[in-house]
């Protein structure tokens, strides 16, 4: 500990507190709120969703889907649901990614979106969609919502 303190020079005068959670060095309730709710970490993917010009109900649905919290067959089966966890259209396990990207109807819609935006391929999952650069991801979501 003494080695660490060796590099510091103490001087006469008044101590000046610096708030490290804000760039200005001053306390703000916003910086404290961020620290308490997010631990200082901001999810840039979710920031894109919340700042997109989409209806709020779509944003909430996407937020739930990205966290795999929508009522899919597989998620319901984990809650002791007695129904079939497979998709009724293609009999694949029904997950959030399957519903939004991988099912036959979703693939059809995404092919249309990909063609409209000039993408080489259609996204097959949220992580694949988030790899699209710039505003392409947001535009893709808007077109997809419009098609549905």
N, C-alpha and C positions, 0 to 999 in steps of 0.2 A: 504494500500500500504506500509505503514511503517513496518507493521508486516512482509510482504514478504521480504523487504529489510534488515530486522534485521539479517537474516541468512548470509548475504554477508559481507565479510571483504574486504575493499578497501586497497590496498597496493601501495607503491611507485613503479614506474617503467613504462615501456612501455606496452601499451595494445597490445595483440596479437589476431588478428581476427581469428576466427575459422569458416570454412564453414560447416554448419550443414547438407548440402545436399549430402555430400560425406564422406565416412567412414574415409578417411585419414585426413579430416579437411581442406583440400586444395581445392581451387576453380578449377573446371574442366568445360569445356564447355558441356561435356556429362551430368554432373549432372544438369546443368542449363537447357539444352534441355529437359531432362526427366521431370524436375519440370514444365517447361512451357507447355509441350505437354500432359503429363499424370498427372500432379499435384502430382508427387511423387508416384503415385499408378501404379503398373504394374499388368496387368491381367495375371495370371499364366496360365489360360486356353489358351489364345491366344498365349502366349509365346510357348506353346507346339506345336501349329499349325505352327507358323512361323519357328520354329527350326526343324520341321519334314523334312525328306528327301522325299519331294513330289514335283512334278512340280509346278512352281509358279502359273499357272492358277488354279490348284486345291486348293492351299492355299488361293488364293483370293476368289474363289467360297465358300470355307468353312467359311472364315471370313465373307462374306456377308450372308451366310446361318445361321450362329450362331447368327447374329444380326437380323435375320428374314428380310433381305433386298433383297432377291432374288425375281424375278418376278413371284411369285406364284399367283394362282387365287384369294386368299383372299387379298393379298397385292395389286393386281391390282384393285380389286373391291373398295378398299378404295380410289383409285385415279380416281374414276368414270368410270372405264372400263365397257363396256357393255356386255362383255362375261360372260361365266359361271364360278363362283368361285370354282366349284367342280372338283375333279379329273375325267378325262375322262375314267379311268380304273375302279374305284371302287365307284365313285360318292360321296366320302367323301370330306369335305372342304379341299382344296389344300393349305397347309401351308408348310413352309420349313421343319419342322419335319415330316410332312406327306410324302413329296416327298422323303426325304432321309431315313426315318426309318419305316414309318407306312403303306405305300402303298403295295399292294400285291407283286409287283416285288422287291421292296426294302426289304421287309420282307424275301423273298426268298434268296436274296443276303446276308443279314445279318445272316440268319441261317447257310449258308455256312461258313461265316467268323467265327461265334461263334463255329461251330464244329471244324474248323481248329485250333483255338486258345484254345480250351478246356474250353470255357466259359459255365456257367450253363444256361445262358439266353442271348437272343439277345437284344441289346439296342433299346429303343423305342423313344429316344429323345437325343438331344445333352447333356443335363445335365446327363442323364443316361450313356451315352458313356464316359463322363468325369469322372464318378465315378470309371471307370476301373483303376486299379492300375498300376504304373510303365509305361513301354513302351507298355503296352497292347493296350492303346487307339490309339497310333500312328500306331502300327502294324495292328490294326483293320481297320483304315482308309486306309492304304496302300492296304490291301487285298480287301476291298470294292471297291476301285478305280480300282484295277486290274480286279475284276469281271465285272465291268461295261464296 
